[in-house]
């Protein structure tokens, strides 16, 4: 890290961060020196080194660049150099970032802490040049610059809502109290705070948000709590928020913030929460950092498991949604939002189905999923969603996956299991979920990263009673096989085992039998299952070869509305193919038996071309 040096004269304020663009800056004596400035000013014949100065002058270059007036200004600066060495007799390194050259007498006049350190260092070694290192200084170099301006300006500085918080914390850090000097910096900031209750909403919010970079100091000094108390009082004046003083407090002054408790009330029964609904102050408080917002929630008495407010819950969800959008633009630790996410989910679980629809709950889950939510709260939220899963749509279930997959299939499986294990689930709701899951399977099947185990986990998560027909499952399987051509014969057979062949429609069964991607034995089982169809209508067809064997098929009336002759002809062809396939199966079983009996290791099995063509 490149450190910078700042020289201060006893008469002039600090000038930090400016780059001298002409030589009249040097006449002011007070100017910044950094490595970058040294390189830029070398062409002017200036050479400044940290700790001491070596000044070289090239009159020809100066005359050519700036003329006689500039040289005269430069010579004035050189004459003051020796005086500066005597006046800047103290070095202070702030947070290992920047070094300030100061006068001991001036800074010790206002800072009790620096005065004490200077006296201690003076007793230890009077000959060594003093260097004081200050760590964890509020606001870093900028904060110390403001304090230096105050000291070098005879205890005067312009205090505004944008810098009063930082000046107050610096004054506390350096011990700038009335014991050291009258009308010191700490007293001036406290006087400024006395009118806090009359500040505008935007001023209060600006002061509170400015405490983020030095939150530890602002919180320990009680400054954060004062701002929060005044901010909540403003909110109570303009909304349905009730401000209640506890018995330990008799005043609503910011000084008694710890004795306040806040409650919220709605007029009438609240409607179902919509993600877009929000109060007027939602966007304003959304700019606060998570650690400041946690203090705000704690001041309300609604942090963590104490949250029973629907209004606060809605705001926290809005805050987390805004934070998720900010995370895309800058690096922010998700752990910082963990307490806020837990508080929001506890509020959601408290009001539950009364205020949140299934779609809203799934939106909540999307919002909080990236903020380190505790396992107990996540499980509770999933149970709440699972109990209302029959209200979900396909779009609701298409949650982005955190792993390699496009969708979060594991979440859907957990939700289905919660629904299936719920008490008092009607068969109507179960079948509605069955149709929804069939649509979901067809949607996720083309995903190249979807593992077969996850596909089967979704397909087998519901009992057979949830589906009157398995045609949707078959079509999802077909899409999955087309998208995963590397599946082996065994894997394809395993996929088809989640089918209930008895609940396949006639057309789906015909498509399956013709499908070259489906293993032949699966096609045989599907066709044979047509012999035991459910009991709506029975059709008996004889074999075209005069066989006495019969094939009994059951189907819905709608399946046979195309015409009696066409249906009969198709069934006769299917029956003949079934007979042929059964014969092939018997031959294969006979060969297997002979192989075992004669211990034959290689068998001239039937090639696929010997199987009858199903059409």
N, C-alpha and C positions, 0 to 999 in steps of 0.2 A: 504494500500500500504506500502510495506516494504521500508524504506529509507535506503540509504547507506551513509557511511562517508568516506571521502577521506582526508588523512593527507598530507600536503605538507611542505617540507623543503625549505629554501631559496636557496639552492644550486642545488636541484634535480628536474627533471621534474615530471609532474603528471603521476601516473601509475593507471589507472582506468580500472576496469573490469578484472584484472589478479588475479589469486589465488596463493598465495605463496605455492610452493610445496617443498621447502627446506628452512632452516633457514638463508641462505645467503641473502634472500630477506630482512630480518629484518635489516640487516646492512645498507641497502639503506635508511631506515627510512621512505621513501615514499611508502605506500602500501594501498590497499583498505580494508575497514572494512565493512562488512555487516552481517546481522543476520546469513546467511548461512555460512559465513566464521568463525563466532564465534563458531558455533556448530562443524564445522570441526576441528577447532584448539584447542578445549577444551582438547582433549586427549594429547596435547603437554604441558599442564599446562599453557596455555595462556588464559586470560580472558579479553576481550576488550569490553567496554561498550560505547554507544553513549554519547558524552559530556565529558567523562573523561576515563582514563584507569586504570585498576587494574591488575597488573602483578604478577602472582604467578608462581613459578618455582619448578618443581619436578626434582631434580638432578638425581635421579635414573632412571626415565623414559627417560630423555634426554640422559644420558650416554648410556643406553641400545639401544636407537634408533639412535643416531647420533654420539656419541663419544665426545672426548675432544675438538676437533676443533669446533664442533657445539655449545658446551657450551660456548666457548670463544666468538664466534660470537654473541650468545644470550646475554651475559653479556655486550658486546659493545652496543647492542641496548638498554639495560636497562639504561646504563649510559647516553644515549642521550635523554631519555624520558623527563627528567626535562627541557632540553633545548627546546624540541619541544613544551612544554606548553607555553613557552614564545614567541617562534617564530610564531606559528599558533594562532594569537590573533584575528582572524576574521573568522566568520562562514557565509557562503553564501548558502542559500537554493534555488535551481534552480527548478522552475516550480513545487514545492511541491514534488519533486521526489528524489533529491539527495543533500546532504549537503557537501560542500567543506570547509576544514580548511585551511586558507590562512594567509599570512602576509600582514598587512595593507599597509605597506610602498611599498611593491613590486607592488601590484595591483593598488594602487593609482598613481604610477609613470606613468602608461600607460592609465588608464581609467579615463576620466574626470567625468563620471557619478558616479562611485564608490567613487571617491575622494570627490565629493560633498556630497554624502550620509554619508560617514564616518565622515566628519566634522560636519554635522548636528546632527548625533547621539552622537558624542563626546560632543557637547555642552549641550545636553539634560541630559545625565547621564554618568559621567566619570567612575563610579565604576562598572556598569553593563557590562557584556561581550557582545559585539556587535554581533547581528545576523541580517543579511540582507536577505530579501526575494525578489527574482526576478521572476516575472511571465511573461509568454509568451516570454521566451528567445529563440532566433532562434536556432534551432537544439537541444534544451534541454540540458541535462547534457553533451552530446558529444560535442556540440558547445562550452560550457563553458570550457570543458577540453582543447580544442584546444587553446582557448584564454589564459588559465592558462599556457600552455606550452610556449606560446609566451612570457608571462610576466616573467616566471622563467628562460627563456633562453636568457635574456638580449635583448629582442625585436627581436628575430630571430625565424623563423619557415619555414619549407619547404612548399611552395605554389604550388599547382598543379591545373589542371582543375577540379579535383574531389572535392576539398575543398575550392577553391577560392570564390565561391558564398557564402558559409556558413561563411567563415572568414570575408568577406566584410559586411554581414548583422550583424554579432556580433560586428564588429568594429563600425558600425553606432549606434547600440543599446547602447553600452557602452561609446560612445563618445571618441574613441581612435584616436584623430586628432593630427595634428601637433602643435596645441596650448598647448597640454599636454606634448608631447614628440616628438622630431625630429625622422623622419623616422618611424613613428608609423604604426600600422597595417593597418589603412585605406589607408594611402598613398602607402603602399606596394601592396595592392590589386588593387588600381587604376592603378599603374604602370604595373601590370600584365595584366590588361584589355586593356591597350593601344595597344597591338598587336592582338586584337580580330579578326580583319578582315583577318589576316593571319592564323587563326586557321583552322584546318581541319573540315570537316562536322561532323565527329563523336565527336570531342571535343566540338563543339558548342551544339550539341544535348545533350551531357552528362551534360554540365553546365546548360542548360535550364531545363532539367528534374530533376536535383538535387534541384531545387528551390521549388519543390512541397511541401516538409514538412515544409517549412517556407515561403510559397508563399506571405503572407501578407507583410512581411518585404521586400522580394525581389521586389515585385511590387511597394511598396511605395518608395523605393529607386531608381527606374528606371532601376533596373538591368534586369528585365524580358524583358522590351522593347528593351534594347540594344541587348540582345541575339536574340530576334525575328528578329530584323532588319538585323543583320549579317546572320542569318539563311536563311532568304528570299533572301538576296543577293546571297548566294551560290546557292539557287534553281534557280534563274534567270539566272545564268551563265551556267546552265546545262540542261535547258528545254525551252519550249516556253512561259515561264512566263515573262512578261514585268514589269520592275521596273521603275516607273515614279515618279520623284520628283515634289511635288507641288510647287506653287509659293512662299510659305512661307519657303521653304527650298532650299538651294543652295548646299548642300552636302549630300552624302550618308553615312556619318559617323553614327555610332550607337548613337551618342549624339543627332542627329537630327531625331530620328526615328519617332517622332510625325508628321513630315512634309512629310512623304512618303505615297504613295498610289500605290497599286499593281493591275495590270490588267492581264487578261489571254486571250489568243487567240488560236484558232485552225486553222490549215492550211487545207482548204477545208471543205466540209460538213461532220460532224461527223456521224459515223455509229451508229446503235442502240446500246445502252449501254448493255453490258453483265456483270453479277455479277462478273465474274472472271477477267475482264480487269482492269489494274491498272498501274500507273506510277512508276518509280523507287524509288521515295521517300515515297510512301504510307506506306510501312511497317515500315520505320524509324520513321515517325511522329506518327504512331499509338501507340507508347509507351508513349506518352505524356498524362498527366492527363487532365480531361475535363476542369478544370479552366485555365490551361495553354493554351490548344488548343483554347479556346474561345478568349483569348488575341491574339493569332496568327490570328484568323479569323477577329477580330476587326481591327488589324493592316493592313489587306488586304482591309479593307473597304467593306467587304462582309458578315457582320453578320446579321442574321435575314432576313428581307425583302429586304436587299440590295444585296443579293446573286443572281447573274445572270450568274454565271460561271458553265459550265458543268464539267470542270475539278475539281473544288473545290467540287462540289456536289458528284461526283464519289468518291473522297477521303473521304468525311464525311460519306458516306454510308459504305465504307470499314472500317472506324474507328469504327462506331457503330456496325458493324458485329463483329469486333475483341473484342470490349467491351462486347458484349453479351456473347461471349465465355468465357471471363474472369469472368463475373458475376457468372458463374456456379461454379467457384473455390473459390471465395472470396465474402464477403458481400460488395456490393457497392450500394449506393443510386442511384436509377434511376433518381431522380430529378436533379442530377448534370449534366445529359446529355440532359436535356430538351431543352436548348437553341441550342445545336448542332443539335438535331433532327429537331427542327423547321427550322433551317437554311437549312438543307439538303432537307426537303420536299418543302420549298419555291423554291429551285433550281430545283427540279423535276417538280413542277407545272409550272415553267417558260418555260422550254424547252418542257415539255409535250410529245405529241405523236411523235414529230420529233426525239427524241433520245431514248425513252423508249417504249418497247413493252408491251403488257398486262401482259405477264409472268414476265417481269422485274419489272413492277409496283407492282404486287402482292408480288414479292420477297422483294421489298422496304418496303411494308406494314408489312411483317413479321419481318423485321429487326427493324423497328422503333416502333413497337407496345408496346414494354416493356420499353420505355424511357420517359414516361410522355408527350407525344405529345399533343399540344394544340388542342382543339376541332375543331377550324376553319381549321387548317391544315389537320386534319384527314378527315373532311368532304370533303375538296377540293380534297384530294388524292382519296377518294372513288368515287367521281364524275368522276374523270379522268379515273379510272379503269372501272367504270360502263359503260362509253361510249364506251369502247373497249372490252366489255365482250364477244362479239362473237368470239374474237381471243383466248379465254381461253380454256384450256383443263380440264379434270376431275382432274388430279393431281394438277393443279393450284388452284382449288377451295377447296381442302382438307387442309384447314388451321387449325392448332391445336386450340382447344378451350381453353378459359381462365377459364371457369366455370367448372362444373362437367362433361360436355359433352366432347366427344373425339374431335369433330370438332366445329369450330366457325360458327354455322348455322346462327346466327343473321347477321354476316357480309355478307354472301351470299344473304340473303333476301334483305339487303340494296342495294347490288350491282345490283340485278335483278330489283328492283324498279327503280333505276337510269336508267338502260337500257330501261325498259319498258316505262318510261316517257320521253325518249329522243325524239327529233324532227327528222323527216326524217329517221326513222328506217324501212328498207325494210322488206317485209314479209319473204324473204329468210333468213335474219339474225335472225328474230324472231323465225322461225321454227328451225334454227340451235341451238339457245339457248334452245328451248323446248326439243330437243333431249339431250342436255348437262345436263339439270336439271333432266330429267328422270334418266340418269345414276347416277347423284349425289344422288338422293333420294334412289336408290337401294344400293348405297355404304354406306350411313349413317343410313339406316333403322335398321341394327342389333345393333346399339348402345343402350345399356340398359338404359342409362341416357337421351336419346333423348325424350323430351316431345312431346306429340301428337300435342300440339299447334304449336310447331316449325316445325314439319313435315308438317302440313297443311299450315303453313305460306310459306314454300318453294313451295309446290304443287300448291297453289292458287295464287302465286305471278305473274304468267303469264296469259294472257287471253286465252280463248279456241282456238283462231285463231292461237296460237303458236304451236299447235299440230294437226297433221292430224289423229293421232291415240292415244288413251289413254291406250294402252296395257302396256306400261312401267310404268305408274302410278299404274295400277292395280297390277302388279307384285311387285312393291315397297311396296304397301299396304299389300300384302300377306306376304312379308318378315317381315314387321314391326309387324304384328299380331303374326306371329310365334315367334318372339323375345320378345314379350310382352304379355305373356299368361294371365296376370292378367287383361287385358282389359275387361270391361263389355260389355254387348250386345249393350247398347246405344252408348258407345264409338266406337265400331266397326262400327256401323251404321253411326256415324258422320264421321268417316274416309272415308267411301265409298262415301260420298256426294260430294267429290271433283272430282268424276269420271263423265265424260260425256258419258253416256251409248250409245248414238247414234254413238260415235266414237270408240267404242270397236270393235275389230276384232272378226270374228266369232269364232276362236279357243279360244281367251281370254274369250269370253262370255260363251262358253261351260265350260271352266275351272272354271269360277266364279260360274256357276250354280251348279257344282259338289262339290265345295269347302265347306267342313263342317264348316270352320272357318268364312265364310261369312253369315250374317243373311239372313234368307229365303226371307224376303221382298225385300232385295237388289237384290237377284237373280231373283225374279219376275220382278222387274223394268228393270233389264238388259235384260231379255228375251223379254219383251214387247217392249223395245226400238228397237228391231230388225225389227219391223213392219214399222219403219220410217227411214230406212237406206238411205244414200245419193244416188244420182241419176245415178250411173254408170250402174247397171243391175238389173232388176226386176225379181224376181222368185215368181210365184204364186203356192201355194200348197194347196190342199184341205185336210180337216180333214179326217183321216182314218175311222171315224164312219159315213161318209156321211154327215157331217154337212155342211150347206151352207156357214158357216163363212169361211173366208179366212185369211191367214197370209202373209203379204207382207214384204219381206226382200230385202235389198239393200246391195251390197257388191262389192268389187273390183273384177276384172276379175281373178286376181291371187288367190283369196280365193276359187274359184270354179274350179280349174284346176285339181283336183284329180280324177275327173270322175263323170259323170252325175248321175249314179245310186247311188253311195255312198252318194253324196251330197243330193239327193232327199230323200233317206232313213233317213239320219240324221235330215233333216229339218222336215220330217213328225213326227219323234219321239219328237223333240223339240216342235213342234206345239201342239202335244197332251199333253205334260207336262204343257205347258202354259195354255191350256184350263182347265186342272185339277186345277192348282194353282189359276186361276181366279175364279173358282167355290168355292174353299176354302176361298178365300178372301171375296166373296159375303156372304158366310155362316157366317164368322166372323163378318162382318158388320151388318148382320141381328141380330145376338146374342147381339152385342153391343147396337143396337137400342132397343131391348126388355129389356135389363138391365136398360137402362135409363128410359124406359117407366114404368116398374114395380119397379124401385128403388131397384134392386137386387145388393147386395154388393159383392157377390161371384159368379163367373161365371165358369161353367165347360168348360173351353176353350179347343180347339183342342190341343191335344198333338202333339209334333213334329213328332211322328211316323205316324200320320194320313196323313201327307203331302206326296204327290207322290215322289218317288225316281227319281231324275234327273240323267240321264246318257247320 
